[in-house]
Amino acid sequence: MPSTAQPSAETVQLLSSGLQPPIISSQSYGWENILVEEFHQPPSEEIYHNENKHLLCLSLNQRPSRLFQKMGDRNHTSLFTKGDLSIAPAGSLLLSRWVQDDQYLQILIDSEFLNQIAQQENGKGSNTIELIPEFQSRHSEIEQIGMMLLKELRNGGSAGKLYVESLTNLLIVHLLRNYSSGQSCIACQQGGLSSHQLLHVTDYIHDCLASDIQLSDLAKLLGLSQFHFSRLFKQSMGISPYQYVLQQRVERAKQLLKTTNLPVMEIALLCGFSSHSHLGKWFRQSTGTTPKAFRRSVTTAKPAAVQQ
């Protein structure tokens, strides 16, 4: 079970009497440009303000809960239930008050990183893209990404930073398309990567499997934005960069289990997994067996092959 986390030091919270710290936080996972935290609060009120982070709150309430919100000269009161989304852009002051238990996922996104992606995607140079404040909205794709981040949070970040980077970029693109002042500006490139580009990036992945491969590094190799690189890679390969890297790590582990007597822990590290259990989880998911059982099966199969 994940341990209780302490609130982020970056978050300025006032009128926070009775508020509980997050149930779990990504603060210790090393995720870049995004902070994800799960909360379960008793009836209370809070003022949130952060100059450098955009705030997304995704309701996890299984039963409707009444929530009062105020931003600037606007206020809103409604029943919130699972999937309802609130957005407070960086620099805004959000007052929230609730009279029933409230369960929600809080996502903080670095405003400079969002602007960087917006500039890469829409070619507006130094123009700043502003997010539109939302008290209560619904967006199925953003909800799905939020739940995937929550699952990864509860799993202790086991899928790795490349997976979270991919989700972060996808989340930001959906925000820019649907909740920003330039929401219609992001176009989709078609056709996939060229053969040269594909070979270049897959060779890099093959050579760096033991390292912490990041989406930003792969995109820079080809001079593309992270979002367009991910999209074009999937068009060419049929799977996302994250899935391809994971697939290649498992394949390398299989080869090392077949051809060496290295301990499974050492093989895990050579293939870019963080631990024996990390390798075991993805190896079982891919092959249906454990690394040790796989090694035994290929070892016992060798004499039979020789007799034939």
C-alpha positions in Angstrom: 0.0 0.0 0.0 1.3 3.5 -0.8 2.3 5.6 2.2 0.6 8.9 3.0 2.3 11.8 1.3 2.9 15.4 2.5 1.4 18.3 0.6 3.5 19.9 -2.1 5.6 22.8 -0.9 4.8 24.7 -4.1 1.1 24.8 -3.4 -0.1 27.8 -1.4 -3.2 26.9 0.6 -5.1 29.3 2.8 -8.2 28.7 5.0 -7.1 25.1 5.1 -8.3 24.2 8.6 -9.2 20.5 8.7 -7.7 19.7 5.3 -6.0 16.4 5.0 -2.6 15.8 3.1 -2.8 13.8 -0.1 -3.5 10.0 0.2 -0.7 9.6 -2.3 1.5 12.0 -4.3 3.8 11.7 -7.3 6.2 14.2 -5.7 8.8 11.5 -4.9 8.6 9.8 -8.3 10.6 12.3 -10.2 7.9 13.0 -12.8 8.7 16.2 -14.7 6.4 19.1 -15.4 3.4 17.4 -13.6 2.4 16.7 -10.1 -0.4 14.2 -9.4 -2.1 13.8 -6.0 -5.1 11.9 -4.7 -7.2 13.5 -1.9 -10.1 12.5 0.3 -11.2 15.5 2.3 -13.8 16.0 5.0 -16.2 18.9 4.8 -14.1 22.1 4.6 -13.0 25.0 2.4 -9.8 26.0 0.7 -8.3 28.8 -1.3 -5.8 27.7 -4.0 -3.3 29.9 -5.7 -0.2 29.1 -7.7 1.6 31.5 -10.1 3.4 28.8 -12.1 1.1 25.8 -12.2 -2.2 25.1 -13.9 -4.6 23.2 -11.7 -6.9 20.4 -12.8 -9.3 18.8 -10.3 -11.0 15.6 -11.5 -13.8 14.4 -9.2 -13.6 10.8 -7.9 -16.9 11.0 -5.9 -19.0 7.9 -6.3 -22.0 9.9 -5.0 -22.9 13.5 -5.9 -21.3 16.1 -3.6 -22.3 19.8 -3.5 -19.4 22.1 -4.2 -19.2 25.9 -4.2 -16.4 27.5 -6.2 -15.4 31.1 -6.8 -12.8 32.5 -9.3 -12.5 36.2 -9.7 -16.0 37.7 -10.0 -17.5 34.4 -11.0 -19.0 31.7 -8.8 -20.6 28.3 -9.3 -22.5 25.9 -7.1 -23.4 22.4 -8.3 -23.3 18.7 -7.5 -20.0 17.0 -8.5 -19.6 13.4 -9.3 -17.0 11.1 -10.8 -15.5 12.6 -14.0 -16.4 16.2 -13.4 -13.5 18.5 -14.2 -12.4 21.9 -12.9 -9.6 24.0 -14.3 -7.9 26.9 -12.5 -5.2 28.5 -14.8 -1.9 29.5 -13.3 -2.2 32.8 -11.4 -5.9 32.5 -10.7 -7.4 32.4 -7.2 -9.8 29.5 -6.6 -12.0 29.3 -3.5 -13.7 26.0 -3.0 -16.2 25.0 -0.2 -17.9 21.6 0.3 -20.2 20.3 3.0 -19.8 16.6 2.3 -16.7 14.3 2.0 -14.9 15.1 -1.3 -12.7 12.7 -3.2 -10.7 14.0 -6.1 -7.5 13.8 -8.2 -5.5 17.0 -8.3 -3.1 17.5 -11.3 -0.7 20.5 -11.4 0.9 21.2 -14.8 3.9 23.5 -15.2 2.7 26.6 -17.1 6.1 27.1 -19.0 6.0 23.5 -20.2 2.4 23.9 -21.5 3.5 27.1 -23.3 6.5 25.3 -24.8 4.2 22.5 -26.2 1.8 25.1 -27.5 4.6 27.0 -29.4 5.9 23.7 -30.9 2.5 22.7 -32.1 1.0 25.9 -33.4 4.0 28.0 -34.5 3.0 31.2 -32.7 6.5 31.9 -31.6 6.6 33.6 -28.2 2.8 34.1 -27.9 1.5 32.8 -24.6 -1.5 30.5 -24.7 -4.0 31.0 -21.9 -6.1 28.2 -20.4 -9.8 29.0 -19.9 -11.1 28.7 -16.4 -13.7 26.0 -15.9 -15.8 25.3 -12.8 -17.4 22.1 -14.1 -16.9 20.4 -17.4 -16.8 16.9 -18.9 -14.2 15.5 -21.3 -13.9 11.8 -21.8 -10.3 11.7 -23.0 -9.0 13.9 -20.2 -10.9 11.8 -17.7 -9.3 8.6 -19.2 -5.8 10.1 -19.0 -6.5 11.2 -15.4 -7.5 7.7 -14.4 -4.4 6.3 -16.1 -2.3 8.7 -14.1 -4.1 7.7 -11.0 -3.5 4.0 -11.7 0.2 4.7 -12.3 0.3 6.8 -9.1 -1.2 3.9 -7.1 1.2 1.4 -8.7 4.2 3.4 -7.4 5.2 4.7 -10.9 6.1 1.2 -12.0 5.6 1.9 -15.7 8.3 4.5 -15.8 8.9 8.1 -16.7 8.4 7.5 -20.5 4.9 6.4 -19.9 4.1 9.4 -17.7 5.7 11.8 -20.2 3.5 10.4 -23.0 0.4 10.8 -20.8 1.4 14.4 -19.8 1.9 15.4 -23.4 -1.4 13.9 -24.5 -3.2 15.6 -21.6 -1.7 19.0 -22.5 -2.7 18.7 -26.1 -6.3 17.9 -25.1 -6.2 21.0 -22.9 -4.9 23.2 -25.7 -7.5 21.9 -28.1 -10.5 22.2 -25.8 -9.7 24.7 -23.0 -7.4 27.3 -24.3 -7.4 30.6 -26.1 -5.9 28.9 -29.2 -7.9 25.7 -29.0 -8.2 25.1 -32.7 -4.6 25.7 -33.6 -3.1 22.2 -33.3 -3.0 20.3 -36.5 -2.3 16.6 -37.0 0.4 15.4 -39.2 -0.2 12.3 -41.3 1.8 9.6 -42.9 4.1 8.3 -40.2 7.9 8.5 -39.9 10.2 8.0 -42.9 12.3 4.8 -43.1 15.4 6.8 -42.2 13.7 8.4 -39.2 12.3 5.1 -38.0 15.7 3.4 -38.2 17.4 6.3 -36.5 15.1 6.3 -33.5 14.8 2.5 -33.1 18.6 2.2 -33.3 18.9 4.8 -30.5 16.3 2.9 -28.4 18.2 -0.4 -29.0 21.5 1.2 -27.9 20.0 2.9 -24.8 17.7 0.2 -23.4 19.6 0.2 -20.1 19.2 3.9 -19.7 16.2 6.1 -18.7 14.8 6.7 -22.2 12.7 9.9 -22.3 10.2 11.0 -24.8 11.8 14.4 -25.2 15.1 12.7 -26.2 13.4 10.6 -28.9 11.5 13.6 -30.3 14.7 15.7 -30.4 16.5 13.1 -32.4 14.1 13.8 -35.3 13.5 17.5 -34.6 9.8 16.9 -33.8 7.5 18.0 -31.0 6.8 15.2 -28.4 3.2 14.9 -29.4 3.8 14.7 -33.1 6.7 12.3 -32.7 4.4 10.0 -30.6 1.6 10.2 -33.1 3.9 9.5 -36.2 5.7 6.7 -34.4 2.5 5.0 -33.6 1.3 5.4 -37.2 4.5 3.7 -38.4 4.8 0.9 -35.8 1.3 0.3 -34.7 2.2 0.9 -31.0 3.3 3.9 -28.9 7.0 4.7 -28.2 6.4 3.6 -24.6 5.0 0.2 -25.7 7.8 -0.3 -28.1 10.5 0.4 -25.6 8.9 -1.9 -23.1 8.6 -4.6 -25.8 12.3 -4.3 -26.7 13.3 -4.5 -23.0 11.4 -7.7 -22.5 12.9 -9.1 -25.7 16.4 -8.3 -24.5 15.7 -9.9 -21.2 14.6 -13.1 -23.0 17.8 -13.1 -25.0 19.9 -12.7 -21.8 18.0 -15.3 -20.0 18.6 -17.7 -22.9 22.3 -17.0 -23.5 23.8 -16.0 -20.2 23.9 -17.2 -16.5 23.6 -13.6 -15.2 21.3 -13.2 -12.1 17.8 -12.0 -13.0 18.4 -8.8 -11.0 21.4 -7.9 -13.1 19.4 -8.7 -16.3 16.6 -6.4 -15.1 19.1 -3.5 -14.8 20.8 -4.2 -18.1 17.4 -4.0 -19.8 16.3 -0.8 -18.2 14.0 -2.2 -15.5 14.3 -0.7 -12.0 14.2 -4.0 -10.1 13.7 -7.7 -10.2 10.0 -7.3 -9.5 9.7 -4.6 -12.2 11.0 -7.0 -14.8 8.9 -9.8 -13.4 5.7 -7.8 -13.8 6.1 -6.8 -17.4 7.8 -10.1 -18.4 4.7 -12.0 -17.0 2.4 -9.7 -18.8 4.2 -10.2 -22.1 5.0 -13.9 -22.0 2.6 -15.4 -19.4 5.5 -16.7 -17.3 8.2 -15.5 -14.9 11.8 -14.8 -15.9 13.1 -17.8 -13.9 10.5 -20.2 -15.3 11.3 -18.9 -18.8 15.0 -19.6 -18.2 14.2 -23.1 -17.0 12.0 -23.9 -20.0 14.7 -22.8 -22.6 17.4 -24.6 -20.7 15.6 -27.9 -20.6 14.5 -27.6 -24.2 18.1 -27.5 -25.5 19.1 -31.2 -25.0 15.9 -32.3 -26.8 16.7 -30.1 -29.8 20.2 -31.7 -29.9 18.8 -35.3 -30.0 16.7 -34.4 -33.0 
